Amino acid sequence: MVQKHQKFRTVNNTLGKSPNIGPIPADQLFPWSIAVFIALFLHQTFELSWISTILIAAWGISSWWILTANGSWRILSKFVKPPNWVRIRATYNPILQNKKKSHRK
């Protein structure tokens, strides 16, 4: 028998997941196709063998995937310049003067 008052509500399981086109992540499709077209361009220009063309395409795809996949911040965060923090000492000048201090002479 199904209980009317469940502790948790069921939600859509696909929430928070990235879209895929088959086994290929959708956000990687365009850059991977560019890597394949570059490999095919090099194949036509330099008359490379198909094995070297496939290896060049695989190298481009894997390089892009490593740099931009889910853990990309681990690699790319090394190239971000940290902020330049400087410590200074300054005297405190209040904006509003206290009435007691202004009447003392």
N, C-alpha and C positions, 0 to 999 in steps of 0.2 A: 504494500500500500504506500502511495506517495504522500509524504508529509506536506502539509500546506505551508508550514513555517520552516523553511530551510535556513541554515545559518548563513550560507553564501549564495549569491545569485550567479547563475551561469552567464558567461559573456562570450562574445565572439573570439575564437581561438586565434584568428589571424590578426588581431589588433597588436600593433607593435612590431610586426614582422615586415621585412622588406619584400617587395614584389619580385617574383622570379618568372622568367620565360624558360620553362623546362628547367634544366640544371643551371642555367646562366642567370646570375642576378641582373635585374633590369637596369640598375644604375651602371653596370659594367659593360652593357651591350655596345654602346656607341664607341667608347675608347678601345674596346677589343676589336671592333670592326676597323677602326683606324689603324691599329697595329697590323691587322691582316692585309689591308690595302697597301701599307708601306712595304710589307714583305713581298707582296705581289709586284709592286712597282720595282723593287730591287731585283726581283726575279726576271722581269722583262728588260730592265736596263743593263744589268751585268750578266745576263744569261746564266743565272745560277741554277743548280739542280733543285729538284722538288724537295729533296731531303733538307737542304740548307734553307730553302724558303719556309718550310714547316718549322724548322728550328728557330729561325728568326721571328716568325709569327708567335711561336710558343714563348720565346724569350720576352717579346714585347708585352704579350698578354700577362705572363707571370709577373713581370716587373710592375706593371700597372696595378695588378691585383694586390701585390704585397704592399705597395705604397698607399693604396686607397681603400683597402678592405676594412673590416670592422675594427681592427686594432691599429689603424693608420696613425693615430695620435701618438702611439709609442715610438714610431720611427720619425714622423714629421715634427714632433714637439722638440726634438733635439736641435732643430734649425731655427726655432723661434727665439728672438733676442729677448732676454728678461728685462723688465723695467729697471731703469737706473734710479735707485733709491739714494737719496742724499739726506743726511741728518744735519740739522742746523739748530742753533740755539738762538732764541729771540726773546726779548723781554715782552712781558704781557702788558698790553695797553688796552684796558677795557673801553668799549664803545660808550657805554653809559657810565658817567662818573657817579660815585656814591655821594649823597648829599652831605654826609658827615665829614668826608675828606675835603670837600670843596669849601666848607665853612672854617676849617682850621687854618690858622695863619701863624 
